[in-house]
Amino acid sequence: MRALLKNTIFIIISFLISFGSLSFKHISPDNKFVNTEKFVSNYFNRTGITDGPYIFFENGKTIVKWIYQDRLVKRIIHNDNFKVLHRKFGFEFKPEWIEENKTSNLDYVQKFDNVENLIAISDVHGQFNVMVKLLRKHKVIDKDYNWIFEGGHLVVLGDIMDRGPHVTESLWLIFQLEQQAKKAGGKVHVLLGNHELMVLNNDIRYIHEKYINSSKLMKTTYSHLYSENSFLGNWLRKKPVFVTINDMLFVHAGVTTDFIKKGYTRAQINKLFTEDIVGQTWNTILANPISTFMMESNGPIWYRGYFDEPVIKEYQVDHLLNYFNVDHIIVGHTSMPNVVSLFNGKIFGIDSSIKYGDYGELLIYKKGKYYRGSLNGSLIDLN
């Protein structure tokens, strides 16, 4: 009888551990319970396909879906009870975020001044571990993935999506940091890159194989996971293309003199992308000459002319700076071995090839000075 009882207990414990849904706690020396859960739990490191969570609003219901070891798991949220996200994934979700996300007024101007400390990262492409290491080394987040950058600003310059295997985790971490930064007096700016636009517009040619399989298991398309009826999709669709901070213009790929010849303002283009480009079909986009230009090779999410031939001339860069009334333009999109300074510090390229998953850098601004922030935490002067 004892042997049977022993075996039964062993089987139950093994099952619970393998399912990965336990919220482990231990008792500290002073007899207080200590919760050891973190924002990203071991759930994301399980074998097999593991993806999610995705929050959807369907037929008046709020539904959470995820993939656990090649099977779809689905939970209907009752009475705004999102404890399942903390239990399964290790992070809190506040119900009020849903209404805030749906009803928030959009600021198309996106102009911020008097920022003393700023860190910018670009083209993460689902390489969650490299991003986390960089943010930890440079004191943006702590070991438990929480914001510690106080009143600083973090700029995520597009292309979180595609290529790599940890896009969902990256998006949820950045969303959490956005909420935490608000409370601390800081700010997280998330800009649209060409790969966000591709997914939102149903172009999924660059997604990782993991997401092909997980969307099949959900019996939908990958783009549908980021539809208007999904929480993350709704959040991404409201992100700008241009942000100005102090004397710096941030844009994913860059701007050309063709852009300023047309007389576009940053606010006009932010509004255009939100209302007429994001989530639209190519027929709709091509019917509008302005939208067509924005989605072509000289558009702000595609341009490579600061790096690739024919390279823009410095006097043309000066025209751009004068037009936007800034001293620097910060871009990603074109991969370099590290953060680079071009045209005598007028343009910074910050796509440091994080997409390969073995190295990456940040652009760091501290009280008027610019630095490369390396993966080991060191600063390299760019002034």
LUMPA-22393 format. One record per residue (C-alpha): x, y, z; residue in one letter; residue number from 0. Coordinates in steps of 0.5 Angstrom, whole numbers. Example, Ala and Ser with C-alpha at 12.3 -4.5 7.8 and 13.67 -1.06 7.14 Angstrom:
// residues 2
xx_yy_zz_aa_i
25_-9_16_A_0
27_-2_14_S_1
//
This chain:
// residues 383
xx_yy_zz_aa_i
0_0_0_M_0
6_5_2_R_1
9_3_-5_A_2
3_5_-9_L_3
2_11_-5_L_4
9_13_-6_K_5
9_12_-14_N_6
2_16_-14_T_7
5_22_-11_I_8
11_21_-16_F_9
7_21_-22_I_10
3_27_-20_I_11
9_31_-18_I_12
12_29_-25_S_13
6_31_-29_F_14
5_38_-25_L_15
12_39_-27_I_16
12_37_-34_S_17
6_41_-35_F_18
10_48_-33_G_19
4_51_-29_S_20
6_51_-22_L_21
7_58_-19_S_22
13_56_-14_F_23
14_59_-8_K_24
19_58_-2_H_25
20_60_5_I_26
25_65_7_S_27
29_65_13_P_28
24_70_16_D_29
18_65_15_N_30
16_70_9_K_31
13_67_3_F_32
18_69_-3_V_33
15_69_-10_N_34
20_67_-15_T_35
16_68_-21_E_36
19_72_-27_K_37
17_76_-33_F_38
19_71_-37_V_39
19_64_-34_S_40
22_57_-36_N_41
15_56_-40_Y_42
18_60_-46_F_43
24_55_-46_N_44
20_48_-46_R_45
22_44_-52_T_46
17_43_-58_G_47
13_49_-60_I_48
11_54_-55_T_49
8_61_-57_D_50
4_66_-54_G_51
0_69_-50_P_52
-4_72_-55_Y_53
-11_76_-53_I_54
-17_76_-57_F_55
-23_80_-57_F_56
-28_75_-61_E_57
-36_76_-60_N_58
-36_80_-54_G_59
-31_75_-51_K_60
-24_76_-48_T_61
-20_70_-50_I_62
-13_68_-49_V_63
-9_63_-53_K_64
-2_60_-53_W_65
1_54_-56_I_66
4_49_-51_Y_67
8_43_-54_Q_68
5_43_-60_D_69
-2_44_-58_R_70
-7_49_-57_L_71
-9_52_-51_V_72
-15_57_-50_K_73
-18_60_-44_R_74
-24_65_-44_I_75
-23_71_-39_I_76
-28_71_-34_H_77
-30_78_-30_N_78
-23_81_-32_D_79
-19_75_-29_N_80
-12_75_-32_F_81
-9_71_-27_K_82
-8_65_-32_V_83
-2_70_-35_L_84
1_71_-29_H_85
1_63_-27_R_86
3_61_-34_K_87
8_66_-36_F_88
10_70_-30_G_89
7_77_-32_F_90
2_81_-29_E_91
-4_84_-34_F_92
-8_89_-32_K_93
-15_89_-35_P_94
-15_97_-36_E_95
-10_96_-41_W_96
-15_94_-46_I_97
-19_100_-45_E_98
-13_104_-45_E_99
-11_101_-52_N_100
-17_101_-55_K_101
-19_108_-53_T_102
-12_112_-53_S_103
-12_119_-57_N_104
-6_118_-62_L_105
-1_124_-62_D_106
2_124_-69_Y_107
7_130_-67_V_108
11_125_-63_Q_109
15_131_-60_K_110
19_131_-53_F_111
24_135_-50_D_112
29_136_-44_N_113
31_129_-44_V_114
37_128_-41_E_115
38_120_-42_N_116
36_116_-48_L_117
38_109_-50_I_118
36_107_-57_A_119
36_99_-60_I_120
34_97_-67_S_121
32_91_-71_D_122
31_86_-65_V_123
28_81_-70_H_124
26_76_-65_G_125
33_75_-61_Q_126
30_76_-54_F_127
36_74_-51_N_128
41_79_-54_V_129
36_85_-53_M_130
35_83_-45_V_131
43_82_-44_K_132
44_89_-47_L_133
38_92_-43_L_134
41_89_-37_R_135
48_91_-38_K_136
46_98_-39_H_137
41_99_-33_K_138
35_99_-37_V_139
32_93_-34_I_140
34_89_-27_D_141
35_81_-27_K_142
27_80_-27_D_143
26_84_-33_Y_144
23_90_-29_N_145
25_98_-31_W_146
30_101_-27_I_147
32_107_-32_F_148
28_112_-28_E_149
26_118_-32_G_150
30_116_-38_G_151
27_114_-45_H_152
28_108_-49_L_153
27_108_-56_V_154
25_101_-60_V_155
27_103_-67_L_156
22_98_-71_G_157
23_91_-73_D_158
22_87_-67_I_159
18_82_-71_M_160
20_77_-76_D_161
27_72_-77_R_162
28_70_-70_G_163
24_65_-65_P_164
22_70_-60_H_165
18_75_-63_V_166
12_74_-58_T_167
17_75_-52_E_168
20_81_-54_S_169
13_84_-56_L_170
11_83_-49_W_171
17_85_-45_L_172
17_92_-49_I_173
10_93_-47_F_174
11_91_-40_Q_175
17_96_-40_L_176
12_102_-43_E_177
7_101_-37_Q_178
13_101_-32_Q_179
17_107_-35_A_180
10_111_-35_K_181
10_110_-27_K_182
17_112_-26_A_183
17_118_-30_G_184
21_115_-36_G_185
18_113_-43_K_186
19_108_-48_V_187
18_109_-55_H_188
16_104_-60_V_189
17_106_-68_L_190
14_102_-74_L_191
19_98_-78_G_192
18_95_-85_N_193
18_88_-82_H_194
12_90_-77_E_195
8_93_-83_L_196
9_87_-87_M_197
6_82_-82_V_198
1_87_-80_L_199
-1_87_-88_N_200
-1_80_-89_N_201
6_79_-92_D_202
9_74_-88_I_203
15_71_-92_R_204
20_73_-86_Y_205
17_70_-80_I_206
21_64_-77_H_207
19_57_-78_E_208
16_57_-71_K_209
11_62_-72_Y_210
9_58_-79_I_211
7_52_-75_N_212
4_56_-69_S_213
-1_59_-73_S_214
-3_53_-77_K_215
-4_50_-70_L_216
-9_56_-68_M_217
-12_55_-75_K_218
-11_62_-77_T_219
-6_66_-81_T_220
0_69_-77_Y_221
-2_76_-79_S_222
-9_75_-76_H_223
-5_74_-69_L_224
-4_81_-70_Y_225
-11_83_-73_S_226
-15_89_-70_E_227
-18_84_-66_N_228
-12_82_-62_S_229
-9_86_-56_F_230
-2_86_-59_L_231
-4_88_-66_G_232
-8_94_-64_N_233
-2_96_-60_W_234
2_96_-66_L_235
-2_99_-70_R_236
-2_106_-66_K_237
5_106_-66_K_238
9_112_-70_P_239
14_112_-76_V_240
17_119_-74_F_241
19_121_-67_V_242
23_127_-65_T_243
27_127_-58_I_244
31_134_-56_N_245
35_135_-63_D_246
34_128_-65_M_247
29_125_-71_L_248
28_118_-70_F_249
26_114_-76_V_250
27_106_-78_H_251
30_107_-85_A_252
31_114_-86_G_253
29_120_-90_V_254
31_123_-97_T_255
31_129_-100_T_256
25_127_-105_D_257
21_127_-98_F_258
22_134_-96_I_259
21_136_-104_K_260
14_133_-103_K_261
13_138_-96_G_262
11_132_-92_Y_263
11_133_-84_T_264
12_128_-79_R_265
5_129_-76_A_266
2_128_-83_Q_267
6_122_-84_I_268
5_118_-78_N_269
-3_120_-79_K_270
-2_117_-86_L_271
1_110_-84_F_272
-4_109_-78_T_273
-10_111_-82_E_274
-9_109_-89_D_275
-3_104_-89_I_276
-2_99_-83_V_277
-7_93_-84_G_278
-9_95_-91_Q_279
-9_91_-98_T_280
-4_93_-103_W_281
-9_95_-108_N_282
-11_100_-103_T_283
-4_103_-102_I_284
-3_103_-109_L_285
-9_107_-110_A_286
-6_113_-106_N_287
0_116_-109_P_288
3_119_-102_I_289
2_112_-99_S_290
5_109_-105_T_291
11_113_-104_F_292
12_111_-97_M_293
12_104_-98_M_294
17_104_-104_E_295
25_104_-103_S_296
25_111_-102_N_297
20_111_-96_G_298
22_112_-89_P_299
21_105_-87_I_300
25_102_-93_W_301
31_107_-95_Y_302
38_105_-95_R_303
41_111_-98_G_304
45_113_-92_Y_305
49_107_-93_F_306
48_103_-100_D_307
50_106_-107_E_308
48_111_-109_P_309
50_114_-102_V_310
47_121_-100_I_311
51_127_-100_K_312
53_131_-94_E_313
50_137_-96_Y_314
43_133_-98_Q_315
43_131_-90_V_316
44_138_-88_D_317
38_140_-92_H_318
34_134_-88_L_319
36_137_-82_L_320
34_144_-83_N_321
27_141_-86_Y_322
26_137_-79_F_323
29_143_-75_N_324
34_137_-72_V_325
41_136_-71_D_326
41_128_-72_H_327
37_123_-75_I_328
38_116_-72_I_329
36_110_-76_V_330
36_102_-76_G_331
34_98_-82_H_332
41_97_-85_T_333
45_92_-82_S_334
52_94_-79_M_335
57_90_-75_P_336
56_96_-69_N_337
53_102_-68_V_338
56_107_-73_V_339
56_115_-74_S_340
56_118_-81_L_341
57_125_-84_F_342
60_128_-78_N_343
55_125_-73_G_344
49_128_-76_K_345
47_121_-78_I_346
47_115_-73_F_347
46_108_-76_G_348
44_103_-70_I_349
42_97_-73_D_350
48_93_-70_S_351
46_86_-73_S_352
42_83_-67_I_353
38_79_-72_K_354
44_74_-72_Y_355
43_73_-65_G_356
50_73_-62_D_357
52_81_-62_Y_358
49_87_-61_G_359
50_94_-59_E_360
45_100_-57_L_361
46_108_-58_L_362
47_111_-51_I_363
45_119_-50_Y_364
48_122_-44_K_365
47_129_-43_K_366
49_131_-50_G_367
54_126_-51_K_368
53_120_-55_Y_369
56_113_-54_Y_370
56_106_-57_R_371
53_101_-51_G_372
57_94_-52_S_373
54_87_-50_L_374
59_87_-45_N_375
56_94_-42_G_376
62_98_-44_S_377
61_105_-47_L_378
65_107_-53_I_379
65_114_-55_D_380
62_117_-61_L_381
63_124_-60_N_382
//
